[in-house]
Amino acid sequence: AQSVTQLGSHVSVSEGALVLLRCNYSSSVPPYLFWYVQYPNQGLQLLLKYTSAATLVKGINGFEAEFKKSETSFHLTKPSAHMSDAAEYFCAVSGSYIPTFGRGTSLIVHP
Amino acid sequence: DTAVSQTPKYLVTQMGNDKSIKCEQNLGHDTMYWYKQDSKKFLKIMFSYNNKELIINETVPNRFSPKSPDKAHLNLHINSLELGDSAVYFCASSQDGIYGYTFGSGTRLTVV
């Protein structure tokens, strides 16, 4: 069985501030972990993925995430938020073919 | 070339009608999926096909029937549409589940 918990349905930051979106997972097998971004009226786009190589994973648009097995976490960060980062972010875990998605975190960026 | 394409993008229909949503992927992936996203953005998997064979069939009303004529296509047919079926339906594909999933842009279904 696998599950994902995203802490905070909404995160609000100022432009230029640090972005931190939290994700905790559970999985009965070594997990593959993903972050996806969904802009309004669009599909989901892969930001980055962890596939048991380096624990610090760099993705597109300046985002990165760190896999911490002891904490069962895969938090997403970006040093400096941009207005264009405003979107819905989904964490997902997959131990097989079928990914399980978290409920999403809406990132709001204030000027 | 769009990697995963869905048609139509918008679908407005009356209760009781039957409708289909089509999905095609040109990535050569073996596995395709249908997800339903509700108004609160929650993504729920509905079906998954691997090489034209159904491998996942979550608790979905049997009014929903997927069809995969070949591994590049996965269509979703919905009979007797209900108000609660209103949602955004996403098709996705994956080669092996390890390297991620490619999503289509979604079909917004509105039942009136």
Interface residues (C-beta under 8 A of the other chain):
Chain A: Y32 F34 Y36 Q38 N41 Q42 G43 L44 Q45 L46 K49 T51 E88 F90 A92 S94 S96 Y97 I98 P99 T100 F101 R103 G104 S106
Chain B: V4 T31 Y33 K40 K41 F42 L43 I45 S48 N50 I55 I56 F90 A92 S94 D96 G97 I98 Y99 G100 Y101 T102 F103 G104 S105 G106
